[in-house]
Amino acid sequence: MTDPTDTNELKEKIIEQLRDVYDPEIPVNIYELGLVYGLSIDDLNNVDIQMTLTAPGCPVAPMIIEDVETKVYALPEVKSVNVILVWDPPWDEDMMSDEAKLEAGIL
């Protein structure tokens, strides 16, 4: 069984990786945009990421998902990455961090 401390450390590393993934239409990373709804790690370090996009018809969706998979899988502790695209609840600007709102000129 994985030590909870190790899982928390890995979760923080994954979040740092997600902060390097940007929606090319908005100059803010997907984590601060509030696009990541959930992050779970099992005992074998298989990672599930529930996320959404700013719009269902986002033309760069495949690129963003591939970038998430590539960056998270680059961590040596990670065994696999599964990105689950969800649309409920729908994303809106209220989900953005204050930092992201400042960067996007909303706040």
KACOR-V951591 format. One line per field, one symbol per residue. phi: phi as a letter, one per 40 degrees, with the letter a starting at -180 (. if undefined). psi: psi as a letter, one per 20 degrees, with the letter a starting at -180 (. if undefined). burial: # if it has 9 or more other ideal C-beta (glycine too) atoms within 8 Angstrom, else .. Layout:
phi: ???
psi: ???
burial: ???
This chain:
phi: .ccdccccccdcccccccccbbcccbcbcccccgcccaabbccbgcbbbcabbcadcdcbddcccccddccccccccccabbcbcbbbcccacccccdccccccgcb
psi: qpphggghggghggghghijpqoiiplqqhghikiohqoqpaijkpppoprarhqhkoijghggggggggggiiphhpgrpopopqjoqqqrhiiqrhghhghikh.
burial: .#....#..##.###.###.###..#.#########..#.#...##########...#.##..##.###.###.#..#..#.#.#.....#....#...#####...
